[in-house]
Amino acid sequence: MATAGVDPDCATLVSVLPACAVLRDLERGRRVHLQASQKGFLDHAAVKNSLIDMYAKSGSLAEARRVFDEGPCPKDVVSWTAMIGGYALHERPREALALSRDMLLSGTRPNAVTMVSLLSACTRPYFLRHGKIFHGSCLRLALAAELAVETALIDMYGKCGGARLSSLAFSTGSRRTATWNAMISSFSQNNLPREAVELFRLMIRSEASRADSATIVSLLPAYSLLADLRQAGNIHGHVVRAGFDRRCEVATGLIDLYAKAGNLEVAHELFDSITAKDTVAWSAIIAGYGMHGQARAAAALFERMLEAGAEPNEVTFTSLLYSCSHAGLVNEGLSLFRRALCGVAGGVRPRAEHYAGAVDLLGRAGRLQEARELIAAMPCRANHAVWGALLGACEAAGHLFELEPENTGNYVLLGNIYSAAGRWEDAEKVRRAVRERGLKKLAGCSLVETARESKETNLAM
């Protein structure tokens, strides 16, 4: 840290730590922390708060919490906000909400930044009630008129599936560019593309606000939902005239739009025009080829992505799995999934969505038993997407029954899958079919059968 015999002071450390946070440079941040500790600067609020913020934004929430909890320096609103913001940023809403209660009990008054962080923690339907409570707090604290708070409120209601509540928050607000953008995004997220497009037209006619590149990024998903090639050309022309087409995030939105509208040629031209391709751009073009059944082209693009040094994200990997599934490339898809399990697919670790893709892959190939075993081996709890993929495969089980009408094992497997997913009526229908056809299940056996083994192998229908 020190050069030419000059020792860093508090101002130096407070200036360096935000840079470490932006770069997510944990190692350098830890060295700065060590310097602060050695020089006795940890009792300075600005240094402590900068350390919390650096660790939180770098993804080390445990170290952030340790700095937050320890030391003689009292916690101020910046300390609480930095820690709450870290939990919200890394999608740990329960910890953020719990900390907000502790903050209120400590007598610390939240500011606009605190409320924005808390609202961003409530962007799932389950937390809508908490979001409404924070909305009330914003009104009581006279913070609701703050632009960042207005925008966060619209965004929170939109992501919780409440387009009506978003509209209400928007209509009572100041209607500045950021709030227009949030409302357009809310309509897009809630599958209301025509409403999003109409709002954009109103915004253009409004003299109070001016569309910016963020407006276009919020709007393009709505055009993607419409999947109309003529309208794609219209918005593309507007983007070029406004000079936003050179921005990577806008070009990426256009790639997704043209792919969904059925013009992969233009989508690829736009992709090639991007000088510095980021992960989102690669993911968009890979998903585009995947949705059009060109799984091998998508897989080739994935390999190019890795060679270019871009790191795939969850969306990239999910798109690849589903494209392999729809193209019937079972072995290729499973190979990709195994690479992710081994941590060699660009650092992506499988999540529930990836398991859903692998289950869909196996299910479409008729390998239901393997799909069920994969679910049983999941390190996380199977969600609706995983069970939905398996049950979707089960819809095709009727063809299997036609081919093997006397194979009781197929009925047992399907009945067990339905039961595990909580679809009891469907499970009962399968059992009824077994009884009506007079089929009998052979009891499982082994050389030495224990009571537990008997219970596991004799699955009563």
C-alpha positions as CSV (number, residue, x, y, z in Angstrom):
1,M,0.0,0.0,0.0
2,A,2.6,2.5,1.0
3,T,5.1,3.8,-1.5
4,A,8.1,6.2,-1.3
5,G,7.8,6.2,2.5
6,V,4.3,7.7,2.6
7,D,2.0,6.0,5.0
8,P,-1.7,5.8,4.0
9,D,-4.2,7.6,6.3
10,C,-7.9,7.1,6.7
11,A,-8.8,9.1,3.6
12,T,-6.5,6.9,1.5
13,L,-8.1,3.7,2.8
14,V,-11.6,5.1,2.3
15,S,-10.7,6.0,-1.3
16,V,-9.2,2.6,-2.1
17,L,-11.9,0.3,-0.6
18,P,-14.7,1.4,-3.0
19,A,-12.4,0.6,-5.9
20,C,-11.8,-2.9,-4.5
21,A,-15.6,-3.2,-4.1
22,V,-16.2,-2.3,-7.8
23,L,-13.5,-4.7,-9.0
24,R,-14.6,-7.4,-6.4
25,D,-10.9,-7.7,-5.5
26,L,-11.2,-9.5,-2.2
27,E,-7.5,-10.1,-1.8
28,R,-6.5,-6.5,-2.2
29,G,-9.4,-5.5,0.1
30,R,-8.2,-7.8,2.8
31,R,-4.7,-6.2,2.6
32,V,-6.3,-2.8,3.0
33,H,-8.2,-4.3,6.0
34,L,-4.9,-5.5,7.5
35,Q,-3.4,-2.0,7.0
36,A,-6.4,-0.4,8.8
37,S,-6.1,-2.8,11.7
38,Q,-2.3,-2.3,12.1
39,K,-2.7,1.4,12.1
40,G,-5.7,1.5,14.4
41,F,-8.1,2.9,11.9
42,L,-10.9,0.4,12.6
43,D,-12.4,2.7,15.1
44,H,-13.1,5.3,12.4
45,A,-16.7,5.0,11.1
46,A,-15.8,5.8,7.5
47,V,-13.2,3.0,7.4
48,K,-15.4,0.4,9.1
49,N,-18.3,1.3,6.7
50,S,-16.1,1.1,3.6
51,L,-14.9,-2.3,4.7
52,I,-18.4,-3.6,5.2
53,D,-19.4,-2.3,1.8
54,M,-16.3,-3.8,0.1
55,Y,-16.8,-7.3,1.6
56,A,-20.5,-7.3,0.9
57,K,-20.1,-6.2,-2.7
58,S,-17.3,-8.7,-3.2
59,G,-19.5,-11.5,-2.1
60,S,-17.9,-12.3,1.3
61,L,-21.0,-11.6,3.5
62,A,-19.4,-13.5,6.4
63,E,-16.5,-11.1,6.6
64,A,-18.8,-8.1,6.1
65,R,-20.9,-9.3,9.0
66,R,-17.8,-9.8,11.2
67,V,-16.7,-6.2,10.6
68,F,-20.2,-5.0,11.2
69,D,-20.6,-6.9,14.5
70,E,-17.1,-6.3,15.9
71,G,-15.0,-3.3,17.0
72,P,-15.5,-0.3,19.3
73,C,-16.9,1.9,16.6
74,P,-20.7,2.3,17.0
75,K,-23.0,1.5,14.1
76,D,-24.5,4.4,12.2
77,V,-27.1,4.4,9.4
78,V,-24.4,3.9,6.8
79,S,-23.2,0.7,8.6
80,W,-26.7,-0.7,8.7
81,T,-27.4,0.2,5.1
82,A,-24.2,-1.3,3.8
83,M,-24.9,-4.6,5.5
84,I,-28.6,-4.7,4.5
85,G,-27.6,-3.8,1.0
86,G,-25.1,-6.7,0.9
87,Y,-27.8,-9.2,1.9
88,A,-30.2,-7.8,-0.7
89,L,-27.6,-7.8,-3.4
90,H,-26.8,-11.5,-2.9
91,E,-30.5,-12.5,-2.7
92,R,-30.6,-13.2,1.0
93,P,-33.8,-11.3,1.8
94,R,-34.5,-12.9,5.2
95,E,-31.2,-11.7,6.6
96,A,-31.9,-8.2,5.2
97,L,-35.3,-8.1,6.8
98,A,-34.1,-9.4,10.1
99,L,-31.4,-6.8,10.2
100,S,-33.9,-4.1,9.4
101,R,-35.8,-5.0,12.6
102,D,-32.5,-4.8,14.6
103,M,-31.8,-1.5,13.1
104,L,-35.2,-0.1,14.2
105,L,-34.7,-1.5,17.7
106,S,-31.4,0.2,17.9
107,G,-33.1,3.6,17.3
108,T,-31.3,4.2,14.0
109,R,-33.5,6.1,11.4
110,P,-33.3,4.6,7.9
111,N,-32.5,6.9,5.0
112,A,-33.5,6.7,1.3
113,V,-30.6,4.3,0.5
114,T,-31.6,2.0,3.3
115,M,-35.2,1.9,2.0
116,V,-34.1,1.2,-1.6
117,S,-32.0,-1.8,-0.3
118,L,-35.0,-3.1,1.7
119,L,-37.4,-2.7,-1.2
120,S,-34.9,-4.6,-3.5
121,A,-35.0,-7.4,-0.9
122,C,-38.7,-7.8,-1.4
123,T,-38.8,-8.6,-5.1
124,R,-40.5,-12.0,-4.7
125,P,-44.2,-12.5,-4.3
126,Y,-43.6,-14.1,-0.9
127,F,-42.2,-10.8,0.4
128,L,-44.9,-8.5,-1.1
129,R,-46.4,-7.9,2.4
130,H,-43.0,-6.7,3.7
131,G,-42.7,-4.5,0.6
132,K,-46.0,-2.9,1.4
133,I,-44.9,-2.3,5.0
134,F,-41.7,-0.6,3.8
135,H,-43.8,1.5,1.4
136,G,-45.8,2.7,4.4
137,S,-42.5,3.5,6.2
138,C,-41.3,5.5,3.2
139,L,-44.5,7.6,3.4
140,R,-44.1,8.2,7.1
141,L,-40.4,9.1,6.8
142,A,-41.2,11.5,3.9
143,L,-38.9,9.4,1.6
144,A,-41.4,8.3,-1.0
145,A,-40.8,11.3,-3.2
146,E,-37.1,10.5,-3.6
147,L,-36.4,9.3,-7.1
148,A,-34.5,6.2,-6.1
149,V,-37.3,5.2,-3.7
150,E,-40.0,5.8,-6.3
151,T,-38.2,3.7,-8.8
152,A,-37.5,0.9,-6.3
153,L,-41.2,0.9,-5.3
154,I,-42.4,0.4,-8.9
155,D,-39.7,-2.2,-9.5
156,M,-40.6,-4.1,-6.3
157,Y,-44.3,-4.3,-7.1
158,G,-43.6,-5.3,-10.7
159,K,-41.3,-8.1,-9.7
160,C,-43.9,-9.3,-7.2
161,G,-46.4,-9.7,-10.0
162,G,-48.3,-6.6,-9.1
163,A,-48.5,-4.6,-12.3
164,R,-51.6,-2.9,-10.9
165,L,-49.7,-1.7,-7.8
166,S,-46.8,-0.7,-9.9
167,S,-49.1,1.5,-12.0
168,L,-50.6,3.0,-8.9
169,A,-47.1,3.9,-7.6
170,F,-46.2,5.3,-11.0
171,S,-49.3,7.4,-11.4
172,T,-48.9,9.0,-8.0
173,G,-45.2,9.7,-8.5
174,S,-43.1,12.3,-10.3
175,R,-42.9,10.6,-13.7
176,R,-39.2,11.1,-14.3
177,T,-37.2,9.0,-16.8
178,A,-36.2,6.4,-14.2
179,T,-39.8,5.8,-13.1
180,W,-41.0,5.6,-16.7
181,N,-38.3,3.0,-17.3
182,A,-39.3,1.0,-14.2
183,M,-42.9,1.0,-15.2
184,I,-42.2,-0.1,-18.7
185,S,-40.0,-2.9,-17.3
186,S,-42.8,-3.9,-14.9
187,F,-45.3,-4.3,-17.8
188,S,-42.7,-6.4,-19.6
189,Q,-42.0,-8.6,-16.6
190,N,-45.7,-9.3,-16.1
191,N,-46.3,-10.4,-19.7
192,L,-48.1,-7.2,-20.7
193,P,-46.1,-6.2,-23.8
194,R,-48.7,-4.1,-25.5
195,E,-49.1,-2.0,-22.3
196,A,-45.3,-1.5,-22.2
197,V,-45.2,-0.4,-25.8
198,E,-48.1,2.0,-25.3
199,L,-46.5,3.5,-22.2
200,F,-43.3,4.0,-24.3
201,R,-45.3,5.9,-26.9
202,L,-46.8,8.1,-24.1
203,M,-43.3,8.7,-22.8
204,I,-42.1,9.9,-26.2
205,R,-45.0,12.3,-26.5
206,S,-44.3,13.6,-22.9
207,E,-42.2,16.7,-22.8
208,A,-41.2,16.2,-19.2
209,S,-39.1,13.0,-19.7
210,R,-36.7,11.9,-22.4
211,A,-36.0,8.2,-23.2
212,D,-32.5,7.0,-22.7
213,S,-30.7,3.7,-23.3
214,A,-32.1,2.2,-20.1
215,T,-35.6,2.9,-21.5
216,I,-34.8,0.9,-24.6
217,V,-33.3,-2.0,-22.4
218,S,-36.6,-2.0,-20.4
219,L,-38.7,-1.9,-23.6
220,L,-37.0,-4.5,-25.8
221,P,-38.3,-7.6,-23.7
222,A,-41.8,-6.4,-24.5
223,Y,-41.1,-6.5,-28.2
224,S,-39.5,-9.9,-27.7
225,L,-42.8,-11.1,-26.2
226,L,-44.7,-9.8,-29.2
227,A,-42.2,-11.6,-31.6
228,D,-43.4,-9.5,-34.5
229,L,-40.7,-9.0,-37.2
230,R,-42.3,-5.8,-38.5
231,Q,-42.4,-4.3,-35.1
232,A,-38.8,-5.5,-34.5
233,G,-37.8,-3.5,-37.5
234,N,-39.6,-0.4,-36.2
235,I,-38.0,-0.3,-32.8
236,H,-34.6,-1.2,-34.3
237,G,-34.9,1.9,-36.6
238,H,-35.8,4.0,-33.6
239,V,-32.8,2.7,-31.7
240,V,-30.4,3.5,-34.6
241,R,-31.8,7.0,-35.0
242,A,-31.5,7.7,-31.3
243,G,-27.9,6.5,-31.4
244,F,-28.3,3.7,-28.8
245,D,-27.5,0.8,-31.1
246,R,-23.8,0.9,-30.2
247,R,-24.5,0.0,-26.6
248,C,-23.8,-3.6,-25.8
249,E,-26.9,-4.1,-23.6
250,V,-29.2,-2.6,-26.3
251,A,-27.6,-4.7,-29.0
252,T,-28.1,-7.8,-26.8
253,G,-31.8,-6.9,-26.4
254,L,-32.1,-6.6,-30.2
255,I,-30.4,-10.0,-30.6
256,D,-33.0,-11.6,-28.3
257,L,-35.8,-9.8,-30.1
258,Y,-34.8,-10.9,-33.6
259,A,-34.2,-14.4,-32.5
260,K,-37.7,-14.7,-31.0
261,A,-39.2,-13.0,-34.1
262,G,-37.5,-15.7,-36.3
263,N,-34.7,-13.9,-37.9
264,L,-31.4,-15.5,-36.8
265,E,-29.4,-13.9,-39.6
266,V,-30.0,-10.4,-38.3
267,A,-29.5,-11.6,-34.7
268,H,-26.1,-13.0,-35.6
269,E,-25.1,-9.8,-37.5
270,L,-25.9,-7.8,-34.4
271,F,-23.9,-10.2,-32.3
272,D,-20.9,-9.9,-34.6
273,S,-21.2,-6.1,-34.5
274,I,-20.5,-6.0,-30.7
275,T,-16.9,-5.3,-30.1
276,A,-16.7,-6.3,-26.4
277,K,-19.1,-9.2,-26.1
278,D,-20.1,-9.8,-22.5
279,T,-21.7,-12.9,-20.9
280,V,-25.3,-11.7,-21.6
281,A,-24.6,-11.1,-25.3
282,W,-23.1,-14.6,-25.7
283,S,-26.1,-16.1,-23.7
284,A,-28.6,-14.3,-26.0
285,I,-27.2,-15.6,-29.2
286,I,-26.8,-19.1,-27.8
287,A,-30.4,-19.1,-26.6
288,G,-31.5,-17.8,-30.0
289,Y,-29.9,-20.8,-31.8
290,G,-31.2,-23.2,-29.2
291,M,-34.8,-22.0,-29.5
292,H,-34.7,-22.6,-33.2
293,G,-33.6,-26.2,-32.7
294,Q,-30.0,-25.6,-33.8
295,A,-28.5,-27.2,-30.7
296,R,-25.1,-28.1,-32.3
297,A,-24.6,-24.5,-33.4
298,A,-25.5,-23.3,-29.9
299,A,-23.0,-25.8,-28.4
300,A,-20.3,-24.6,-30.8
301,L,-21.0,-21.0,-29.8
302,F,-20.7,-22.1,-26.1
303,E,-17.2,-23.5,-26.8
304,R,-16.3,-20.2,-28.6
305,M,-17.5,-18.3,-25.5
306,L,-15.2,-20.3,-23.2
307,E,-12.3,-19.7,-25.6
308,A,-13.0,-16.0,-25.6
309,G,-12.7,-15.9,-21.8
310,A,-16.3,-15.0,-21.1
311,E,-17.9,-16.8,-18.1
312,P,-21.2,-18.5,-18.8
313,N,-24.0,-17.8,-16.3
314,E,-27.1,-19.8,-15.3
315,V,-29.1,-18.5,-18.3
316,T,-26.4,-19.7,-20.8
317,F,-26.3,-23.1,-19.3
318,T,-30.1,-23.6,-19.0
319,S,-30.5,-22.5,-22.7
320,L,-27.9,-25.1,-23.8
321,L,-29.6,-27.9,-21.8
322,Y,-33.0,-27.2,-23.2
323,S,-31.8,-26.8,-26.7
324,C,-30.1,-30.2,-26.5
325,S,-33.3,-31.6,-25.1
326,H,-35.5,-30.3,-27.8
327,A,-33.1,-31.5,-30.5
328,G,-32.8,-34.9,-29.0
329,L,-29.1,-34.6,-28.3
330,V,-29.3,-36.5,-25.0
331,N,-25.6,-37.5,-24.7
332,E,-24.4,-34.0,-25.6
333,G,-26.7,-32.4,-23.1
334,L,-25.7,-34.8,-20.3
335,S,-22.1,-34.2,-21.1
336,L,-22.6,-30.5,-20.5
337,F,-24.4,-31.2,-17.3
338,R,-21.6,-33.4,-16.1
339,R,-19.1,-30.7,-16.9
340,A,-21.0,-28.3,-14.7
341,L,-21.1,-30.9,-11.9
342,C,-17.4,-31.1,-12.1
343,G,-17.0,-27.3,-12.2
344,V,-15.4,-27.2,-15.6
345,A,-18.2,-25.5,-17.5
346,G,-16.9,-22.0,-17.0
347,G,-17.4,-22.0,-13.3
348,V,-21.2,-22.6,-13.4
349,R,-22.5,-24.7,-10.6
350,P,-25.7,-26.5,-11.3
351,R,-28.9,-25.0,-9.7
352,A,-32.4,-26.2,-9.7
353,E,-33.0,-24.8,-13.2
354,H,-30.1,-26.8,-14.5
355,Y,-31.4,-30.0,-12.9
356,A,-34.8,-29.2,-14.5
357,G,-33.1,-29.1,-17.9
358,A,-31.3,-32.4,-17.3
359,V,-34.5,-34.0,-16.1
360,D,-36.3,-32.7,-19.2
361,L,-33.5,-34.1,-21.3
362,L,-33.8,-37.6,-19.8
363,G,-37.6,-37.5,-19.8
364,R,-37.8,-36.7,-23.5
365,A,-35.6,-39.7,-24.1
366,G,-37.9,-41.9,-22.1
367,R,-35.4,-42.5,-19.3
368,L,-37.7,-41.7,-16.5
369,Q,-36.0,-43.9,-13.9
370,E,-32.7,-42.0,-14.4
371,A,-34.5,-38.7,-14.2
372,R,-36.1,-39.7,-10.9
373,E,-32.7,-40.9,-9.6
374,L,-31.2,-37.5,-10.6
375,I,-33.8,-35.7,-8.6
376,A,-33.2,-37.9,-5.6
377,A,-29.5,-37.0,-5.8
378,M,-30.0,-33.3,-6.0
379,P,-28.0,-31.3,-3.4
380,C,-30.9,-28.8,-3.2
381,R,-34.6,-29.3,-2.9
382,A,-36.4,-29.9,-6.2
383,N,-38.6,-26.9,-7.2
384,H,-41.7,-26.6,-9.4
385,A,-39.5,-26.5,-12.5
386,V,-37.8,-29.8,-11.8
387,W,-41.1,-31.6,-11.0
388,G,-42.7,-29.9,-13.9
389,A,-40.0,-31.3,-16.3
390,L,-40.5,-34.8,-14.9
391,L,-44.3,-34.6,-15.1
392,G,-44.1,-33.3,-18.6
393,A,-42.1,-36.4,-19.5
394,C,-44.8,-38.5,-17.8
395,E,-47.4,-37.1,-20.1
396,A,-45.7,-39.1,-22.8
397,A,-45.9,-42.2,-20.7
398,G,-49.1,-43.2,-22.4
399,H,-47.1,-44.2,-25.5
400,L,-44.9,-46.5,-23.3
401,F,-48.1,-48.2,-21.9
402,E,-49.3,-48.8,-25.5
403,L,-46.0,-50.5,-26.3
404,E,-45.7,-52.4,-23.1
405,P,-49.3,-52.7,-21.7
406,E,-48.4,-55.6,-19.4
407,N,-45.3,-54.1,-17.9
408,T,-46.4,-53.3,-14.3
409,G,-43.1,-51.6,-13.6
410,N,-43.9,-48.7,-15.9
411,Y,-47.2,-48.1,-13.9
412,V,-45.4,-48.3,-10.6
413,L,-42.7,-45.8,-11.7
414,L,-45.3,-43.3,-13.0
415,G,-47.5,-43.7,-9.8
416,N,-44.5,-43.1,-7.6
417,I,-43.5,-40.0,-9.6
418,Y,-47.0,-38.5,-9.3
419,S,-47.1,-39.2,-5.6
420,A,-43.7,-37.6,-5.0
421,A,-44.9,-34.5,-6.8
422,G,-48.1,-34.4,-4.8
423,R,-50.4,-35.2,-7.7
424,W,-52.5,-37.7,-5.7
425,E,-55.4,-37.8,-8.1
426,D,-53.1,-38.8,-11.0
427,A,-51.4,-41.3,-8.8
428,E,-54.8,-42.9,-7.9
429,K,-55.7,-43.0,-11.7
430,V,-52.6,-45.0,-12.3
431,R,-53.4,-47.4,-9.5
432,R,-56.9,-47.8,-10.8
433,A,-55.6,-48.7,-14.2
434,V,-53.4,-51.4,-12.7
435,R,-56.4,-52.9,-10.9
436,E,-58.8,-52.6,-13.9
437,R,-56.2,-54.4,-16.1
438,G,-55.7,-57.1,-13.5
439,L,-52.0,-56.5,-13.4
440,K,-50.0,-57.7,-10.4
441,K,-46.7,-56.3,-9.2
442,L,-44.0,-58.9,-8.5
443,A,-42.6,-58.4,-5.0
444,G,-39.0,-57.3,-4.8
445,C,-36.7,-59.8,-3.2
446,S,-33.1,-60.3,-2.3
447,L,-31.0,-63.2,-0.9
448,V,-31.3,-61.7,2.6
449,E,-34.4,-59.6,3.0
450,T,-34.8,-57.3,6.0
451,A,-38.0,-55.6,7.1
452,R,-36.7,-52.3,5.8
453,E,-35.7,-53.7,2.5
454,S,-39.1,-55.4,2.2
455,K,-40.8,-52.1,2.7
456,E,-38.6,-50.3,0.1
457,T,-38.8,-53.0,-2.6
458,N,-42.5,-53.8,-2.2
459,L,-44.1,-50.5,-3.4
460,A,-47.7,-51.1,-2.8
461,M,-50.0,-49.7,-5.6
